[in-house]
Amino acid sequence: MEPAKDEEKGFSNICSVLQILGAKWAFLVIAELSKGPKRFKQLHRDVAVVRTQSLTDVLRHLENSGIVRREVFPTVPVTVQYSLTEKGLDFQAALKEMEKWAAKWGKSEAGNPPEEQRQA
């Protein structure tokens, strides 16, 4: 395959990932669920900046994308618990790499490494 075609395919893969994870609050929800399974109300308390409907929407989106598992328990009232699927857990390595990148470049001026790195 030509190098340009390989690059196009790589960008296509990245674009498909961003369609899943680009949903508002998706990263925050994944980060919270990486700490362990949570019921909706607990998750909502932990991500207090997210409105109820937005949290519902992002959970549905992540569930449809295979990132989040929704389990319903036949209790009275019904208990619903959310957790990461194997696919969602596998994303943790990528999140850690993104965190490293953000730590290095996130607060720097446009295109310039942070002051500490320029002096090194």
N, C-alpha and C positions, 0 to 999 in steps of 0.2 A: 504494500500500500504506500502511496506517496506521503511524504511528511506532512503536507498541507491537509490531506484527508485524515491522518492520524490526529492532528491538532483539532480539526473540526469535530471529530468524533469525541475527543476529550472534552471539548467545550459543550457538546451536546449532552454528555453525561453530567457535567456540572450543572447545566441548565435544568436538567430533570431533577437533580437533587435540590436545587434552589426553589423549584416549584413546590416541592414538599416542605422544605424547611424555611422558605421565605415567608410563610404565613406569620402575621404579626403574633408575637408572643410564643412562637413554636420553640425557640431556643430556651426561653425561660421555663416553659413547661417540661421540656426534656431534661433540663438541668435539675429541676425539682424531683422528677420521677426517677432520676438516676440515683437518688438517695434511698429509694425503695418505693413499694406500692403505697398508694394513698387513695382515700375516699375523696369524693368531689369536694365536700366542705373543707376538709383539711387542706387539700391542694389549693382551693380558693383562698383560704387564710394565708397560706404560704406565699402565694403570688397576689398579694392584696391589690397591687396596681392594676390588675386585670379585672374588667367587669365580668359579671356572671355570664352574660350572653357571649362575650368574646372568648371566655374560657371554654364554654360549651362548643363553640364553633371550632376552635383550634384543636380540642380533643377529638372531635369528629373527624377533622381533616387528618390528624395524625393517625387515628385509628384506621381510616380508609387507606392511608398510605402504608400501613403495616408497621408503624413505629410504636404505637401504643396499643395495649390490650385492654379491653373493657370487660370486666367480669361482673356478672350480676348474681348475687346470692339471694336465695329464696327465704329471706327473713321478713318480719313484719316490723316496720316498713322494709321495703326492698333495699338491700345494701349494694352499692355499685363501687367497685374498686378499679383504679387505673394503675397500670404498670407498663414498663417498657418491654417490648418484644425482644427477641434475639436480635432482630434488625436494629431496633432502637438502642440496645446495649452495645452493639457493635459500633455504633456511631460515636461512642465515648472517646475513642482514640482520636478521631478527627476533631472533636471538640477540644481536646487537650492541646492539639497542635494549633488550633485557632486561638486558643488562650495564650499560647506562647507568642504567636504572631502579634496579638493585640497588646500583650505586655511590652513587646519590643517597639511596635510602631503606633499603637493606638493613640497615644497622647502627644506624639511628635508633630512638628510642623510639617506641612505638606511635602512628602517625599524625603525629608531629612531625618536621619536617625536621632534618637534622644541625645541630649548633651553628653551624658556619661559615655555613650558609645563613640561619639566623635572624638573624645579625648583619649580613648583607649588605643 
